[in-house]
Amino acid sequence: MRDAGVAGDPALDRRLVVYRTADPVTGEALEPGAVGELLARGPGVVEAYFENPGADAATFTADGWLRTGDLGSVDDEGWLRLAGRVKDCYRCGGEQVVPGDVEVVLLGHPSIAQAHVVPLPDERMGEVGVAWVVLEPGVELDAAEVLAWAAPQLARFKVPRHVLAVDAADVPLTPSGRPRKFLLAERARQTLLPS
């Protein structure tokens, strides 16, 4: 029995699909256990779009692997762990930031009920993180305290530049209840960047 968070059974699933990871920007193959874009190939995976070579070029690698758009890792035994979506990632100072990694840390803070990390353009760093947080009832945001608390638990480039409070009712959601991060990113730009 594997620990929580792994998906599938490699002994069974490899007959239908094989996964590996690659750097989402460069496409370079990653070592087992490293988080990157999940690539899939096998008899259970579509090989091409019908009469749409433009979509094929964007969706498949040159050697035929499907770019899933998901972030995750595959260990050396073939166990898969999901970590988020490629479209939610950003680069801060040339380093890839997976917002889910930062959100997990922030959710460990006793004042935070929800955390949603989005990128904000930055002239020097390329992009920096903005953490929208829903606070526990009766708590007021002390952004400096939250950042000081989170900093020792994160690589320096992953520490958000800004922490902003938002009411749970004001977090834009998809019909399935997932946060619409692109709307939170737009709200961050409107709030924090000069017009």
C-alpha positions, 0 to 999 in steps of 0.5 A: 500500500502506498501513502496518500496522494499517489494515483493509480497502480503502476503494475496495472496502468503501464499497460495503458499509459506510461508517464514521465515528467519534463520541464514545462518551459524547456521540455527537458526530461526530468529525473524520477521524483522531480515535479514537472509537466506530466507527459503520457504515451501508450495504447490508452492515450490519443495519438493526434487530433483529427485533421488538426496538425496545429493542435498536434504541434502544441499538444504533443512532443516531437517524439509523440508524448502527450503534454497533459497540462498537469504538473506532477511527479513520477517516482522510480517505481512509476507512482504518480503524484499530481501537483497542479496545472502548468498554466498556474505556474510562473517564473520568479527570477528564472525559477519555476514556482508551483503555486500549490507548493506555496499554498500548502505551506500557507494553509499551515498558518493558523489564521489561513482557511484558504490560499490562492497564489497567482503571479504578478508581473515584476520588472526585476524578477519577471513575476512574483507571487501574490497570495490571496488568503481567506482568513479564519473567522475573527482574524485580521490579516497581518501580511508581514507576520504571514510572510515571516512565518512562511519564509523559513519553509519556502525557497526564497523565490517561492515566498510571495511578495504580497499577501492580500485578504479576500472573503471566501464569497469573493473568490471567483470559482468555476462551476465545479468549485475550483478557483479561477486563478486568472481572475485572481491574477487580474485582480492582483494586477488591478490592485497592486500595479500602477495604472 
